[in-house]
Amino acid sequence: MTNNKQFLDPNIIVKLGKVNLVARLVVEGFISGLHKSPFRGFNVEFAEHRPYMPGDEIRHIDWKVFGKSDKFYIKQFEEETNLKAYIFLDKSASMNFPNTEDALSKLTYGSYLSASLAYLMLQQRDSVGLATFSRKIHDFIPPRSQAGHLHQLHEALTELKGEGDTDLAGILNQLAERIKRRALIILISDLFASSDKEVVSALKHLRHQKHEIIVFHLLSRQELQLDFTAASQFIDLESGERMVASPREIQKQYQEKIAVWLDYYRQSLQEASIDYQPLNTTLPLEYPLISYLSKRMRKR
Protein backbone atom coordinates (compact mmCIF):
# COMPACT_ATOMS: atom_id res chain seq x y z
CA MET A 1 0.00 0.00 0.00
CA THR A 2 2.84 2.39 0.74
CA ASN A 3 6.53 2.71 0.02
CA ASN A 4 7.15 3.37 3.72
CA LYS A 5 5.55 0.15 4.88
CA GLN A 6 8.66 -0.77 6.86
CA PHE A 7 7.71 1.98 9.32
CA LEU A 8 4.32 0.35 9.92
CA ASP A 9 5.67 -3.03 11.04
CA PRO A 10 5.27 -3.31 14.85
CA ASN A 11 8.51 -5.31 15.06
CA ILE A 12 10.34 -2.27 13.66
CA ILE A 13 8.49 0.63 15.23
CA VAL A 14 9.03 -0.85 18.69
CA LYS A 15 12.67 0.21 18.22
CA LEU A 16 11.73 3.82 17.43
CA GLY A 17 10.25 4.43 20.85
CA LYS A 18 8.92 7.98 20.69
CA VAL A 19 5.17 8.29 20.24
CA ASN A 20 5.34 11.48 18.19
CA LEU A 21 7.97 10.04 15.80
CA VAL A 22 6.04 6.80 15.31
CA ALA A 23 2.76 8.65 14.67
CA ARG A 24 4.33 10.91 12.05
CA LEU A 25 6.09 8.08 10.22
CA VAL A 26 3.04 5.82 10.30
CA VAL A 27 0.59 8.45 9.06
CA GLU A 28 2.82 10.09 6.47
CA GLY A 29 3.77 6.67 5.11
CA PHE A 30 0.11 5.68 5.07
CA ILE A 31 -1.02 8.87 3.32
CA SER A 32 1.72 8.56 0.71
CA GLY A 33 0.12 5.28 -0.36
CA LEU A 34 -3.39 6.63 -0.70
CA HIS A 35 -2.88 7.51 -4.36
CA LYS A 36 -3.29 3.80 -5.07
CA SER A 37 -6.58 3.59 -3.16
CA PRO A 38 -10.13 4.95 -3.56
CA PHE A 39 -9.53 7.16 -0.50
CA ARG A 40 -7.47 9.79 -2.33
CA GLY A 41 -8.72 13.24 -1.33
CA PHE A 42 -10.67 11.89 1.66
CA ASN A 43 -10.21 15.04 3.70
CA VAL A 44 -11.58 17.59 1.27
CA GLU A 45 -14.75 18.25 -0.74
CA PHE A 46 -15.11 20.22 -3.97
CA ALA A 47 -16.51 23.70 -3.41
CA GLU A 48 -16.37 25.77 -6.63
CA HIS A 49 -14.34 26.90 -9.65
CA ARG A 50 -12.48 30.18 -10.02
CA PRO A 51 -10.47 31.61 -12.94
CA TYR A 52 -6.81 30.59 -13.16
CA MET A 53 -4.33 33.23 -11.98
CA PRO A 54 -0.53 33.37 -12.45
CA GLY A 55 1.13 31.44 -9.63
CA ASP A 56 -1.66 28.87 -9.24
CA GLU A 57 -0.56 25.23 -9.31
CA ILE A 58 -1.25 23.60 -12.67
CA ARG A 59 -2.36 20.37 -10.97
CA HIS A 60 -5.49 22.16 -9.71
CA ILE A 61 -6.67 23.11 -13.21
CA ASP A 62 -9.94 21.43 -14.20
CA TRP A 63 -9.05 20.10 -17.64
CA LYS A 64 -12.60 18.95 -18.35
CA VAL A 65 -13.83 22.52 -17.99
CA PHE A 66 -10.96 23.72 -20.19
CA GLY A 67 -12.00 21.25 -22.88
CA LYS A 68 -15.52 22.68 -22.90
CA SER A 69 -14.76 26.39 -22.48
CA ASP A 70 -11.17 26.80 -23.70
CA LYS A 71 -10.53 28.71 -20.45
CA PHE A 72 -8.49 27.76 -17.40
CA TYR A 73 -10.35 27.29 -14.12
CA ILE A 74 -9.02 26.16 -10.76
CA LYS A 75 -10.90 23.64 -8.61
CA GLN A 76 -11.29 24.92 -5.06
CA PHE A 77 -11.95 22.64 -2.13
CA GLU A 78 -13.18 23.04 1.40
CA GLU A 79 -12.01 20.82 4.21
CA GLU A 80 -14.35 18.80 6.35
CA THR A 81 -14.24 20.37 9.80
CA ASN A 82 -17.33 19.03 11.54
CA LEU A 83 -15.97 15.87 13.13
CA LYS A 84 -15.38 15.80 16.87
CA ALA A 85 -13.70 12.60 18.03
CA TYR A 86 -12.73 11.03 21.34
CA ILE A 87 -10.18 8.24 21.66
CA PHE A 88 -10.78 6.00 24.69
CA LEU A 89 -7.59 4.05 25.51
CA ASP A 90 -7.61 1.20 28.05
CA LYS A 91 -4.50 1.33 30.26
CA SER A 92 -5.36 -1.46 32.71
CA ALA A 93 -2.63 -3.93 33.68
CA SER A 94 -3.73 -6.60 31.18
CA MET A 95 -2.76 -4.19 28.39
CA ASN A 96 0.91 -4.65 29.40
CA PHE A 97 0.97 -8.07 27.72
CA PRO A 98 3.23 -9.19 26.10
CA ASN A 99 6.07 -7.53 27.94
CA THR A 100 9.12 -8.40 25.81
CA GLU A 101 11.91 -6.40 24.18
CA ASP A 102 11.11 -7.49 20.61
CA ALA A 103 7.32 -7.08 20.57
CA LEU A 104 4.83 -4.34 21.27
CA SER A 105 2.58 -4.71 24.28
CA LYS A 106 -1.09 -4.08 23.65
CA LEU A 107 -0.74 -0.78 25.52
CA THR A 108 2.20 0.40 23.41
CA TYR A 109 0.40 -0.67 20.24
CA GLY A 110 -2.71 1.15 21.47
CA SER A 111 -0.67 4.27 22.28
CA TYR A 112 0.88 4.32 18.80
CA LEU A 113 -2.54 3.71 17.26
CA SER A 114 -4.05 6.55 19.33
CA ALA A 115 -1.24 8.93 18.35
CA SER A 116 -1.52 7.96 14.68
CA LEU A 117 -5.28 8.43 14.60
CA ALA A 118 -4.95 11.79 16.37
CA TYR A 119 -2.27 12.89 13.89
CA LEU A 120 -4.43 11.79 10.96
CA MET A 121 -7.54 13.56 12.26
CA LEU A 122 -5.70 16.78 13.01
CA GLN A 123 -4.27 16.66 9.48
CA GLN A 124 -7.91 16.73 8.39
CA ARG A 125 -8.59 19.68 10.72
CA ASP A 126 -10.91 17.54 12.83
CA SER A 127 -11.13 17.91 16.61
CA VAL A 128 -9.81 15.00 18.65
CA GLY A 129 -9.65 14.32 22.37
CA LEU A 130 -8.30 11.52 24.55
CA ALA A 131 -9.41 9.60 27.63
CA THR A 132 -7.20 6.96 29.27
CA PHE A 133 -8.68 4.68 31.90
CA SER A 134 -8.46 1.55 34.01
CA ARG A 135 -10.90 1.35 36.93
CA LYS A 136 -11.04 5.15 36.81
CA ILE A 137 -10.49 7.83 34.20
CA HIS A 138 -6.83 8.92 34.38
CA ASP A 139 -6.61 11.52 31.60
CA PHE A 140 -9.44 13.40 29.94
CA ILE A 141 -8.33 15.82 27.23
CA PRO A 142 -11.24 17.54 25.43
CA PRO A 143 -11.22 17.60 21.62
CA ARG A 144 -9.46 20.46 19.86
CA SER A 145 -8.34 20.94 16.27
CA GLN A 146 -5.33 23.25 16.71
CA ALA A 147 -1.99 21.84 15.55
CA GLY A 148 -0.42 22.46 18.97
CA HIS A 149 -3.01 20.16 20.53
CA LEU A 150 -1.07 17.17 19.22
CA HIS A 151 1.76 17.87 21.66
CA GLN A 152 -0.61 17.63 24.62
CA LEU A 153 -1.97 14.32 23.36
CA HIS A 154 1.54 12.94 22.80
CA GLU A 155 2.58 13.95 26.32
CA ALA A 156 -0.35 11.99 27.77
CA LEU A 157 0.55 8.94 25.67
CA THR A 158 4.30 9.01 26.26
CA GLU A 159 5.50 6.41 28.78
CA LEU A 160 1.92 5.39 29.53
CA LYS A 161 1.95 2.46 31.96
CA GLY A 162 -0.72 -0.16 32.45
CA GLU A 163 -1.95 -0.42 36.00
CA GLY A 164 -4.74 -1.98 38.01
CA ASP A 165 -7.88 -3.77 36.94
CA THR A 166 -10.63 -2.27 34.85
CA ASP A 167 -14.30 -1.49 35.10
CA LEU A 168 -14.82 -1.14 31.37
CA ALA A 169 -18.61 -0.97 31.41
CA GLY A 170 -18.64 1.53 34.28
CA ILE A 171 -16.06 3.76 32.56
CA LEU A 172 -18.00 3.74 29.28
CA ASN A 173 -21.18 4.74 31.11
CA GLN A 174 -19.30 7.56 32.87
CA LEU A 175 -17.95 8.84 29.59
CA ALA A 176 -21.40 8.57 28.01
CA GLU A 177 -22.72 10.97 30.65
CA ARG A 178 -19.72 13.26 30.23
CA ILE A 179 -19.90 13.65 26.44
CA LYS A 180 -23.09 15.52 25.62
CA ARG A 181 -22.63 16.45 21.96
CA ARG A 182 -22.67 13.88 19.19
CA ALA A 183 -19.16 12.62 18.40
CA LEU A 184 -17.08 9.81 16.99
CA ILE A 185 -15.99 7.48 19.79
CA ILE A 186 -12.94 5.24 19.21
CA LEU A 187 -12.45 2.59 21.89
CA ILE A 188 -9.04 0.86 22.00
CA SER A 189 -9.03 -2.02 24.48
CA ASP A 190 -8.49 -5.76 24.97
CA LEU A 191 -12.10 -5.86 26.25
CA PHE A 192 -11.18 -8.04 29.22
CA ALA A 193 -14.08 -7.46 31.60
CA SER A 194 -16.05 -9.23 34.28
CA SER A 195 -19.17 -9.05 32.11
CA ASP A 196 -19.10 -8.87 28.33
CA LYS A 197 -22.85 -8.23 28.29
CA GLU A 198 -22.39 -5.13 30.46
CA VAL A 199 -19.68 -3.84 28.10
CA VAL A 200 -21.97 -4.29 25.09
CA SER A 201 -24.79 -2.60 27.01
CA ALA A 202 -22.53 0.38 27.81
CA LEU A 203 -21.48 0.70 24.17
CA LYS A 204 -25.16 0.61 23.20
CA HIS A 205 -25.71 3.43 25.71
CA LEU A 206 -23.21 5.54 23.78
CA ARG A 207 -24.80 4.54 20.47
CA HIS A 208 -28.24 5.47 21.81
CA GLN A 209 -26.88 8.97 22.35
CA LYS A 210 -26.24 9.12 18.57
CA HIS A 211 -22.46 8.77 18.82
CA GLU A 212 -20.65 6.92 16.04
CA ILE A 213 -18.46 4.18 17.53
CA ILE A 214 -15.44 2.20 16.37
CA VAL A 215 -14.09 -0.54 18.66
CA PHE A 216 -10.51 -1.69 18.10
CA HIS A 217 -10.19 -4.97 20.00
CA LEU A 218 -6.48 -5.50 20.67
CA LEU A 219 -5.13 -8.98 21.37
CA SER A 220 -1.65 -10.44 21.05
CA ARG A 221 -0.84 -13.49 18.93
CA GLN A 222 -0.31 -15.57 22.07
CA GLU A 223 -3.71 -14.59 23.45
CA LEU A 224 -5.37 -15.58 20.20
CA GLN A 225 -3.53 -18.85 19.63
CA LEU A 226 -2.01 -19.95 22.96
CA ASP A 227 0.98 -21.12 20.94
CA PHE A 228 3.34 -21.85 23.83
CA THR A 229 5.35 -25.05 23.50
CA ALA A 230 5.92 -26.08 27.12
CA ALA A 231 4.00 -26.25 30.37
CA SER A 232 3.68 -22.70 31.63
CA GLN A 233 2.50 -20.67 34.58
CA PHE A 234 -0.17 -18.17 33.51
CA ILE A 235 -0.68 -15.03 35.60
CA ASP A 236 -3.71 -12.77 35.49
CA LEU A 237 -2.06 -9.34 35.25
CA GLU A 238 -4.98 -7.61 36.94
CA SER A 239 -5.91 -10.01 39.77
CA GLY A 240 -2.56 -11.77 40.23
CA GLU A 241 -4.25 -15.19 40.04
CA ARG A 242 -1.89 -17.95 38.84
CA MET A 243 -2.45 -21.24 37.03
CA VAL A 244 -0.08 -23.88 35.62
CA ALA A 245 -1.19 -25.59 32.42
CA SER A 246 0.13 -27.47 29.39
CA PRO A 247 -0.86 -25.36 26.35
CA ARG A 248 -0.76 -28.36 24.00
CA GLU A 249 -3.47 -30.11 26.01
CA ILE A 250 -5.86 -27.14 26.13
CA GLN A 251 -4.96 -25.21 22.97
CA LYS A 252 -7.84 -26.45 20.79
CA GLN A 253 -10.48 -25.84 23.45
CA TYR A 254 -8.94 -22.45 24.24
CA GLN A 255 -9.01 -21.34 20.60
CA GLU A 256 -12.63 -22.44 20.29
CA LYS A 257 -13.58 -20.34 23.32
CA ILE A 258 -11.68 -17.33 21.95
CA ALA A 259 -13.54 -17.70 18.65
CA VAL A 260 -16.90 -17.77 20.47
CA TRP A 261 -15.91 -14.68 22.50
CA LEU A 262 -14.87 -12.71 19.43
CA ASP A 263 -18.02 -13.77 17.59
CA TYR A 264 -20.16 -12.56 20.49
CA TYR A 265 -18.68 -9.07 20.22
CA ARG A 266 -18.82 -9.09 16.43
CA GLN A 267 -22.50 -10.03 16.28
CA SER A 268 -23.65 -7.94 19.25
CA LEU A 269 -21.93 -4.77 18.07
CA GLN A 270 -22.94 -5.25 14.45
CA GLU A 271 -26.58 -5.47 15.55
CA ALA A 272 -26.11 -2.16 17.38
CA SER A 273 -24.55 -0.49 14.29
CA ILE A 274 -21.17 -0.27 16.03
CA ASP A 275 -18.01 -0.86 13.98
CA TYR A 276 -15.98 -3.70 15.49
CA GLN A 277 -12.40 -4.41 14.44
CA PRO A 278 -10.46 -7.21 16.19
CA LEU A 279 -6.72 -6.63 15.82
CA ASN A 280 -3.76 -8.92 16.28
CA THR A 281 -1.03 -6.61 17.60
CA THR A 282 1.49 -8.10 15.16
CA LEU A 283 -0.47 -6.45 12.32
CA PRO A 284 0.92 -3.22 10.84
CA LEU A 285 -0.76 -0.04 12.08
CA GLU A 286 -2.06 0.71 8.60
CA TYR A 287 -4.87 -1.82 9.18
CA PRO A 288 -6.71 0.20 11.85
CA LEU A 289 -6.08 3.40 9.85
CA ILE A 290 -7.78 1.80 6.84
CA SER A 291 -10.68 0.74 9.06
CA TYR A 292 -11.05 4.27 10.43
CA LEU A 293 -10.85 5.83 7.00
CA SER A 294 -13.38 3.37 5.56
CA LYS A 295 -15.87 4.40 8.23
CA ARG A 296 -15.37 8.07 7.38
CA MET A 297 -15.96 7.34 3.69
CA ARG A 298 -19.18 5.43 4.40
CA LYS A 299 -20.55 8.39 6.36
CA ARG A 300 -19.91 10.97 3.62
Order of alpha helices (4+ residues) and beta strands (2+ residues): alpha-alpha-beta-alpha-beta-beta-alpha-beta-beta-alpha-alpha-beta-alpha-beta-alpha-beta-beta-alpha-beta-alpha
